[in-house]
Amino acid sequence: MMAAQIPARVGDPATEVAVITGGASGFGLALADQCARRGMRVALLDIDHDRAAAEAEALAARHGVAVRAVGMDASSSASVDAAAATVADRYGRADLVVSNVGVQLFGAVERLTDREWQWVLDVNVVGAARTARAFLPLLRSAPNGRLAFTTSSSVLDPASRLGVYQAGKFAVWGLAETLRLELTDQVAVSVIFPSGMLSRHLESSSAVQPAELRRPIGAPADFEAMAASNPEMVQAPIPPEQAASNVVDEVLTGTRYIITHGDLDAAVRERSTLLHDAAQRARSRTSTTESTPHQSPNHRDRSLRADTPAPNNPKATNMDDYEAIRQLKARYFRTMDTKDWSGMRALFTDDVVIDTTESGGSTVTGADEFLTFLTAALDGVVTVHHGHTPEIELTSPTTARGIWAMEDNLRWPDGTELRGYGHYHESYRKVGDRWLIANQKLTRLRMDSTAPQTHS
């Protein structure tokens, strides 16, 4: 199937690329749609290449961005490596990779066979590792690489008859935590916990089930046992489009943990409380003053290590927050001047307020609304922005404010040039583990305008 004709502007290599595995249907497709809606180029990776190709053509036509379908079998290293090579050849980059492949198989643990365990874990766990391994070179070279893994809310609040599926999703969570440590300061790693959705998950799992393992993905007794053990799991599933819309901004900002929907507060709190109690009991059994003869220093309580900030040391935590806000503002200037609109969108809260009334502009509420205004206002305009000498104040663990001295230079296609000086007055909000701009007001000290030269 031929891809739709795409305007030349979306082929700009500065436009971010989102790679979604399991992208031909369900949550993967819905997330791809959200990325395309924000101007990102997209690669839909799926074992069902025909369906992926049809959806890629539809996304391209709907959003006017480049979308490529790539066949990929997560159970094959050769196939995953070939998919990464295709993305590199087609786009030359990957800024966001969402490892979203997963097959489902119900059954009591005592009845699951070795081959059934091997099939599910090979696709769901090893497939996720294959995907990360294949795309890490592209992610490391991206200006703002993000890697997200789709697990399941069932690892936060499990149910019976999901033993092999839940074990695999716990393993993917562990994989993500390991990669976060290995990729510190290189690639942001997120874990997505989707709750119940109205999708083709059971159908698509059955379609790829090996012939020698052929049986119903789930029997009526399995569904009844699951619902009886965790009634909330089967209540009010939502369309994948709604789930993706709920979390796409957190995915794009690289938030550490992301839950699509549902009330999991009690389940998470109960487990956290029990783990905390267990940790306190373990600590009471461990000497905090010196290592026993059979211990190495690395086995001591972390709070005693000189190179680890103490949990109750606000200065250590604050310095990380100050630097994160400086990095946020640096990305703001860069994405504006390079016209990286999808990257810039990820820097704001959804309800951000931008006030430029004191410099002759207007007030715009909402990140999407501001980006719509900005892309039109700066179409064809070459901009250079510099920020200096920030005054940053943390007002709470999740809020801050700052003032930045600024200088900007704008040049229009007709030669008109504006050089301005002033200040950004901003407030920030911490969402997950990322600081975002929640409010911005631009004040001017001086503006110098140069009219285009005319020749008689």
Buried (B, 14 or more C-beta within 10 A) or exposed (E): EEBBEBEEEBEEEEBBBBBBBBBBBBBBBBBBBBBBBBBBBBBBBBBBBEBBBBBBBBBBBEBBBBBBBBBBBBBBBEBBBBBBEBBBEBBEBBBBBBBBBBBBBBBEEEEBEEEBBBBBBBBBBBBBBBBBBBBBEBBEBBBBBBBBBBBBBBBBBBBBBBBBBBBBBBBBBEBBBEBBEEBEEBBBBBBBBBBBBEBBBBEBBBEBBEEEEEEEBBEEEBEEBBBEEBEBBEEEBBBBBEBBBBBBBBBBBBBBBBBBBBEBEEBBEEEEEEEEEEEEEEEEEEEEEEBEEEEEEEEBEEEEEEEEBEEEEEEEBBEEBBEBBBEBBEBBBBBBBBBBBBBBBBBBBEEBBBBBEEBEEEEBEBBBEBBEBBEEEBEEEEBEBEBEEBEBEBEEEEBBBBBBBBBBBBBBEEEEBBBBEBBBBBBBBBBBEBBBBBBBBBBBEEEEEEEEEEEE
